[in-house]
Amino acid sequence: MDKKILQDRFEKLGLTAYKLAQEVSKIRVSVFGEAEKKPTSLVTSVSNVIENPNTSSFKNVEAAIRAMNGELIVRWKNVEEVVVGHEEIEL
């Protein structure tokens, strides 16, 4: 991931590492179902995501993106339709 994308968004929103950590904490509770953490315990992780997302855990990167009102999208290049099973239903 190009870190410039995250850095530009971070700056555009006028965030600090602490403010983003507050939002990341909320995301981790609401989306990942984790126990709430104090933002001060997440500041280093959040700073690392902004500085170098490629060395951060996926969960931390995802939480930071969501906290900055973004979303992750996955596009598969080779898609095969696979039918595991089917059942016909009479109406």
Backbone hydrogen bonds in HBPLUS format (Angstrom, degrees):
<---DONOR---> <-ACCEPTOR-->    atom                        ^
c    i                          cat <-CA-CA->   ^        H-A-AA   ^      H-
h    n   atom  resd res      DA  || num        DHA   H-A  angle D-A-AA Bond
n    s   type  num  typ     dist DA aas  dist angle  dist       angle   num
A0005-ILE N   A0002-ASP O   3.14 MM   3  5.90 147.1  2.25 120.3 126.4     1
A0007-GLN N   A0003-LYS O   2.92 MM   4  6.15 167.4  1.94 158.1 162.3     2
A0008-ASP N   A0004-LYS O   2.84 MM   4  5.82 164.9  1.86 148.1 152.0     3
A0009-ARG N   A0005-ILE O   3.26 MM   4  6.41 159.6  2.30 140.0 145.2     4
A0010-PHE N   A0006-LEU O   2.90 MM   4  6.02 163.4  1.93 152.8 157.9     5
A0011-GLU N   A0007-GLN O   2.94 MM   4  6.14 160.7  1.98 151.5 156.0     6
A0012-LYS N   A0008-ASP O   2.85 MM   4  5.97 158.9  1.89 146.9 153.7     7
A0013-LEU N   A0009-ARG O   2.98 MM   4  6.14 152.8  2.06 149.6 155.3     8
A0015-LEU N   A0010-PHE O   3.23 MM   5  5.75 165.0  2.25 169.8 167.0     9
A0014-GLY N   A0011-GLU O   2.93 MM   3  4.94 147.4  2.04 100.4 110.9    10
A0020-LEU N   A0016-THR O   2.97 MM   4  6.20 167.6  1.98 156.7 160.0    11
A0021-ALA N   A0017-ALA O   2.89 MM   4  6.00 149.3  1.98 140.6 149.8    12
A0022-GLN N   A0018-TYR O   2.95 MM   4  6.29 145.6  2.07 146.6 155.4    13
A0023-GLU N   A0019-LYS O   3.19 MM   4  6.57 157.5  2.24 147.1 151.9    14
A0024-VAL N   A0020-LEU O   2.79 MM   4  6.04 157.1  1.84 153.2 160.6    15
A0025-SER N   A0021-ALA O   2.91 MM   4  6.03 155.5  1.98 145.0 150.9    16
A0026-LYS N   A0022-GLN O   3.25 MM   4  6.60 153.0  2.32 142.3 148.6    17
A0027-ILE N   A0023-GLU O   3.02 MM   4  6.35 155.6  2.08 148.9 155.6    18
A0028-ARG N   A0024-VAL O   2.87 MM   4  6.11 163.0  1.90 157.2 161.3    19
A0029-VAL N   A0025-SER O   3.17 MM   4  6.40 143.3  2.31 141.6 150.6    20
A0030-SER N   A0026-LYS O   2.90 MM   4  6.13 176.2  1.91 157.0 157.9    21
A0031-VAL N   A0027-ILE O   2.74 MM   4  5.45 164.0  1.77 151.2 156.5    22
A0034-GLU N   A0028-ARG O   2.98 MM   6  5.67 167.6  2.00 147.3 143.3    23
A0033-GLY N   A0029-VAL O   3.20 MM   4  4.75 127.3  2.49 110.8 118.7    24
A0041-SER N   A0038-LYS O   2.93 MM   3  5.59 145.0  2.05 118.7 127.8    25
A0042-LEU N   A0039-PRO O   2.89 MM   3  5.16 152.7  1.96 109.3 118.4    26
A0046-VAL N   A0042-LEU O   2.89 MM   4  6.07 163.9  1.91 162.0 166.9    27
A0047-SER N   A0043-VAL O   2.88 MM   4  6.03 161.1  1.92 150.7 156.0    28
A0048-ASN N   A0044-THR O   2.94 MM   4  6.16 155.1  2.01 147.9 154.6    29
A0049-VAL N   A0045-SER O   3.00 MM   4  6.29 147.5  2.11 143.5 152.3    30
A0050-ILE N   A0046-VAL O   3.12 MM   4  6.45 160.3  2.16 152.4 156.3    31
A0051-GLU N   A0047-SER O   2.92 MM   4  6.11 158.5  1.97 149.4 155.9    32
A0052-ASN N   A0048-ASN O   2.76 MM   4  5.63 162.7  1.79 147.6 152.9    33
A0055-THR N   A0052-ASN O   3.18 MM   3  5.95 166.0  2.20 122.1 125.9    34
A0056-SER N   A0053-PRO O   3.23 MM   3  5.10 158.2  2.28 100.3 106.8    35
A0061-VAL N   A0057-SER O   3.08 MM   4  6.42 160.3  2.12 154.5 160.1    36
A0062-GLU N   A0058-PHE O   2.81 MM   4  6.01 169.0  1.82 158.5 161.7    37
A0063-ALA N   A0059-LYS O   2.93 MM   4  6.05 161.8  1.96 145.8 151.0    38
A0064-ALA N   A0060-ASN O   3.01 MM   4  6.16 157.2  2.07 144.4 150.3    39
A0065-ILE N   A0061-VAL O   2.96 MM   4  6.19 160.2  2.00 153.7 159.1    40
A0066-ARG N   A0062-GLU O   2.92 MM   4  6.15 166.6  1.94 154.7 158.4    41
A0067-ALA N   A0063-ALA O   2.84 MM   4  5.97 152.3  1.92 143.5 152.0    42
A0068-MET N   A0064-ALA O   3.05 MM   4  6.26 129.7  2.31 138.2 150.2    43
A0068-MET N   A0065-ILE O   3.16 MM   3  5.20 136.5  2.36  96.3 108.3    44
A0070-GLY N   A0065-ILE O   2.81 MM   5  5.05 141.0  1.96 140.1 144.8    45
A0069-ASN N   A0066-ARG O   2.93 MM   3  4.97 145.2  2.05 114.0 113.7    46
